[in-house]
């Protein structure tokens, strides 16, 4: 149970350092392989369809310029949120107004991205009304 010889103690001390080095090397190669073999999923949200379309076009141009495979944009269901508001502040509860916001969603997958693809996507200037969510 306990190491009594000095050779056993030195062997126990040397093993973790060697294991740490190989673990770091494996993690670095796995991370590099994951970037090249994985896909990037880009989810866009916007209230305006024209802002959404221009953002999709810019992303597609940047990805195709670096010769990455792209699937999309896939239109996801539009979410409608309706608000009911009284027209007058005090009386006439029967008089109401309805307002709605429509949130449009798009999904773009970039398959087998390279480092140039990631750099090109990071350098994009997208419209301010578009929310971008990126998953690797």
C-alpha positions in Angstrom: 0.0 0.0 0.0 2.8 2.5 0.9 5.8 2.9 -1.3 8.9 2.1 0.8 11.6 2.1 -1.9 12.9 5.3 -3.4 12.6 3.9 -6.9 8.8 3.3 -6.3 8.4 6.8 -4.9 10.2 8.5 -7.9 8.2 6.4 -10.3 4.9 7.6 -8.7 6.0 11.2 -8.8 7.1 11.1 -12.4 3.9 9.5 -13.7 1.5 12.4 -13.2 3.8 14.9 -15.0 4.0 12.6 -18.0 0.3 12.0 -17.9 -0.4 15.7 -17.8 1.7 16.4 -20.8 0.1 13.7 -22.9 -3.4 14.8 -21.7 -2.7 18.4 -22.8 -1.4 17.2 -26.2 -4.4 15.0 -26.7 -6.8 17.9 -25.7 -5.1 20.2 -28.2 -5.2 17.8 -31.1 -8.8 16.9 -30.2 -9.8 20.5 -30.1 -8.1 21.2 -33.5 -9.8 18.1 -35.0 -13.2 19.2 -33.5 -12.9 22.6 -35.3 -12.3 21.0 -38.6 -14.6 18.0 -38.4 -17.6 19.7 -36.6 -20.2 22.1 -37.7 -21.1 25.6 -36.7 -24.8 26.2 -36.1 -25.9 29.9 -36.4 -29.4 30.8 -35.2 -30.7 34.3 -36.2 -33.6 36.2 -34.6 -35.1 39.4 -35.8 -38.3 41.4 -35.8 -37.7 42.7 -39.3 -37.5 40.2 -42.3 -35.4 42.5 -44.5 -32.7 42.8 -41.8 -32.8 39.0 -41.4 -32.4 38.4 -45.1 -29.4 40.8 -45.4 -27.7 39.1 -42.4 -28.3 35.6 -44.0 -26.9 36.8 -47.3 -23.7 38.2 -45.6 -23.2 34.9 -43.7 -23.6 32.8 -46.8 -21.2 35.0 -48.8 -18.5 34.8 -46.1 -18.9 31.0 -45.7 -18.9 30.3 -49.5 -15.9 32.6 -50.0 -13.9 30.2 -47.8 -15.3 27.2 -49.5 -17.2 25.8 -46.6 -20.3 23.7 -47.1 -23.4 25.6 -46.0 -27.0 24.4 -45.4 -29.7 26.9 -45.0 -31.0 29.4 -44.2 -33.8 27.3 -42.8 -36.9 29.3 -41.9 -38.1 28.3 -38.4 -41.6 29.1 -37.1 -42.4 32.8 -36.6 -43.4 33.5 -33.0 -46.3 36.0 -32.5 -46.7 37.8 -29.2 -50.0 39.7 -28.8 -50.5 42.4 -26.2 -54.0 43.6 -25.3 -54.1 47.2 -24.0 -56.9 49.4 -22.8 -57.4 52.5 -25.0 -58.4 54.8 -22.2 -56.7 55.1 -18.8 -59.9 55.1 -16.6 -63.2 54.0 -18.2 -64.4 52.2 -21.3 -63.0 48.7 -20.7 -64.7 47.5 -23.8 -62.4 49.6 -26.0 -59.1 47.8 -26.3 -56.2 47.7 -28.8 -54.1 44.7 -29.8 -50.4 45.0 -30.6 -48.2 42.2 -31.8 -44.5 41.5 -32.2 -43.4 38.8 -34.7 -40.0 37.2 -34.1 -38.6 35.6 -37.2 -36.0 32.8 -36.8 -33.5 31.4 -39.3 -31.0 28.5 -38.9 -27.7 28.2 -40.9 -25.3 25.3 -40.6 -21.7 25.6 -41.7 -20.2 22.1 -42.2 -16.5 21.5 -42.0 -15.4 25.1 -41.1 -11.8 26.1 -41.5 -9.9 28.7 -39.6 -10.5 31.2 -42.5 -14.2 30.5 -42.2 -14.3 31.3 -38.5 -12.2 34.5 -39.1 -14.5 35.6 -41.9 -17.6 35.0 -39.8 -16.2 37.0 -36.8 -15.3 39.9 -39.1 -18.9 40.3 -40.4 -20.8 43.5 -39.8 -24.4 42.4 -39.4 -27.5 44.7 -39.1 -28.2 45.9 -35.5 -31.7 44.4 -35.4 -30.5 40.8 -35.7 -29.7 38.6 -32.7 -27.0 36.0 -33.5 -26.5 32.8 -31.5 -23.6 30.6 -32.5 -23.0 27.0 -31.3 -20.0 24.8 -32.2 
